[in-house]
Amino acid sequence: MAQWIIPDYFPIEGVVFDMDGLMIDTERIIKYSWDVMGEKMGYSRFGDNIFQTLGLSRVQRNEYFLKKYGNDFPLQDFLDGYHQVYAEYERQYGIPKKTGLLELLEYLKNHGVPMAVATSTHQEHSVPELEKQGILPYFKEIVTGDMVNAGKPDPEIYRTACDRMGVDPSATVALEDSYNGIQSAYRAGMKVIMIPDLLEEDAPIKEFLYGKMESLQKVQEWMERGENKI
């Protein structure tokens, strides 16, 4: 049985959410789309690359592919193709929210806790996805990968989110699933809680964690137990 690290309570000024793999179950669909397109291009298990690129920006991911597969890798063909596969999957099946997301958002809203999104995904994709999921109105700020100079694990995106909300990073919770995102939020001075998605092992980043919980539902339960601090 997994042992989840339950943090102590402290006065919470704000909460910043990652998006992919944290609020919305997109990373599994991206992995599937990479596998499908990779197979068409003659690569087996291409989707496994996602484990090395979780949390990275578009530019960082593209650099990763070219470094690993060479400058002759047909990057644009791959990108166009996997986006089509992803869009078709979303059209047929939809993209589910993570367990407990809506309840946590409502809980924080009802307690007057400001919320923001810090996602490596570009604005042109992230904002429409948040709108489709019906959760965009909950957030005071949306900081996307194309709005910062340095992507995760650099702390810029989380520092920007805290600055725009007007909150002290040391009194703000960051909810993350990727190693790069966890390091980014930690380096911004935040209290980082890991909600595992594709990456479940916390050993590589345990020193950066304030806590680790099974789901967003568990985050709400933790907050409810320390409600005098919120």
GISULSUL-V707175 format. One record per residue. N is the residue number from 1. PSI is psi in whole degrees, -180 to 180 (none if undefined). OMEGA is omega in whole degrees, 0 to 359 (* if undefined). Layout:
<<N & PSI & OMEGA> <N & PSI & OMEGA>>
This chain:
<<1 & 137 & 181> <2 & 143 & 177> <3 & 112 & 183> <4 & 135 & 180> <5 & 118 & 180> <6 & 116 & 184> <7 & 164 & 173> <8 & 167 & 182> <9 & 151 & 177> <10 & 159 & 178> <11 & 120 & 185> <12 & 121 & 179> <13 & -25 & 182> <14 & 167 & 177> <15 & 131 & 178> <16 & 128 & 183> <17 & 135 & 160> <18 & 170 & 180> <19 & -68 & 187> <20 & 125 & 180> <21 & -11 & 180> <22 & -54 & 177> <23 & -35 & 186> <24 & 138 & 187> <25 & 62 & 185> <26 & -30 & 189> <27 & -36 & 178> <28 & -35 & 180> <29 & -36 & 175> <30 & -45 & 178> <31 & -45 & 177> <32 & -45 & 181> <33 & -38 & 177> <34 & -40 & 178> <35 & -46 & 182> <36 & -50 & 182> <37 & -38 & 178> <38 & -40 & 179> <39 & -40 & 178> <40 & -29 & 183> <41 & 3 & 176> <42 & 15 & 179> <43 & 134 & 177> <44 & 145 & 177> <45 & 40 & 182> <46 & -29 & 181> <47 & -19 & 179> <48 & -17 & 176> <49 & -20 & 183> <50 & -28 & 181> <51 & -23 & 177> <52 & -9 & 188> <53 & 3 & 181> <54 & 131 & 179> <55 & -11 & 181> <56 & 157 & 176> <57 & 172 & 178> <58 & -46 & 180> <59 & -45 & 180> <60 & -41 & 179> <61 & -44 & 180> <62 & -41 & 177> <63 & -38 & 179> <64 & -47 & 181> <65 & -45 & 182> <66 & -35 & 178> <67 & -40 & 183> <68 & -41 & 187> <69 & -4 & 177> <70 & 159 & 183> <71 & -15 & 177> <72 & -6 & 179> <73 & 128 & 182> <74 & 73 & 188> <75 & -48 & 184> <76 & -38 & 177> <77 & -42 & 178> <78 & -47 & 182> <79 & -47 & 180> <80 & -42 & 183> <81 & -45 & 183> <82 & -31 & 176> <83 & -37 & 177> <84 & -43 & 178> <85 & -45 & 180> <86 & -47 & 182> <87 & -39 & 179> <88 & -41 & 178> <89 & -46 & 180> <90 & -38 & 180> <91 & -39 & 183> <92 & -41 & 190> <93 & -17 & 185> <94 & 169 & 179> <95 & 116 & 185> <96 & 153 & 170> <97 & 157 & 176> <98 & 150 & 181> <99 & 127 & 176> <100 & 1 & 184> <101 & -55 & 184> <102 & -39 & 180> <103 & -40 & 178> <104 & -43 & 179> <105 & -43 & 179> <106 & -42 & 180> <107 & -48 & 180> <108 & -40 & 177> <109 & -46 & 182> <110 & -22 & 178> <111 & 7 & 175> <112 & 26 & 180> <113 & 119 & 180> <114 & 144 & 182> <115 & 150 & 177> <116 & 165 & 174> <117 & 135 & 173> <118 & 96 & 185> <119 & 141 & 177> <120 & -18 & 178> <121 & 141 & 181> <122 & 157 & 184> <123 & -37 & 184> <124 & -23 & 178> <125 & -38 & 186> <126 & -46 & 182> <127 & -46 & 175> <128 & -36 & 179> <129 & -42 & 177> <130 & -36 & 177> <131 & -45 & 180> <132 & -36 & 180> <133 & -9 & 178> <134 & 24 & 185> <135 & -2 & 182> <136 & -42 & 184> <137 & -16 & 181> <138 & -21 & 192> <139 & 133 & 178> <140 & -35 & 181> <141 & 145 & 173> <142 & 115 & 178> <143 & 120 & 186> <144 & 168 & 186> <145 & -30 & 181> <146 & 2 & 180> <147 & -2 & 181> <148 & 159 & 181> <149 & -34 & 183> <150 & 130 & 180> <151 & 171 & 174> <152 & 141 & 15> <153 & 7 & 173> <154 & 142 & 184> <155 & -1 & 188> <156 & -44 & 187> <157 & -37 & 179> <158 & -36 & 175> <159 & -41 & 179> <160 & -43 & 179> <161 & -45 & 179> <162 & -43 & 179> <163 & -44 & 183> <164 & -30 & 177> <165 & -17 & 182> <166 & 38 & 182> <167 & 157 & 176> <168 & 122 & 181> <169 & -35 & 183> <170 & -14 & 178> <171 & 20 & 183> <172 & 137 & 180> <173 & 134 & 171> <174 & 130 & 179> <175 & 120 & 188> <176 & 157 & 176> <177 & -19 & 186> <178 & 152 & 178> <179 & -42 & 180> <180 & -41 & 179> <181 & -40 & 179> <182 & -45 & 178> <183 & -39 & 180> <184 & -50 & 182> <185 & -39 & 179> <186 & -44 & 181> <187 & -20 & 175> <188 & -4 & 177> <189 & 19 & 185> <190 & 167 & 172> <191 & 111 & 189> <192 & 126 & 175> <193 & 125 & 179> <194 & 130 & 172> <195 & 101 & 188> <196 & 143 & 174> <197 & -109 & 177> <198 & -34 & 176> <199 & 120 & 182> <200 & -31 & 183> <201 & 132 & 182> <202 & -1 & 184> <203 & -42 & 183> <204 & -21 & 186> <205 & 16 & 185> <206 & -36 & 182> <207 & -19 & 182> <208 & -6 & 188> <209 & 136 & 167> <210 & -32 & 178> <211 & 168 & 176> <212 & 129 & 183> <213 & 156 & 187> <214 & -32 & 186> <215 & 170 & 175> <216 & -28 & 175> <217 & -41 & 179> <218 & -32 & 176> <219 & -45 & 179> <220 & -43 & 180> <221 & -40 & 177> <222 & -45 & 180> <223 & -39 & 180> <224 & -36 & 180> <225 & -27 & 179> <226 & 39 & 190> <227 & -25 & 178> <228 & -11 & 181> <229 & 1 & 184> <230 & none & *>>
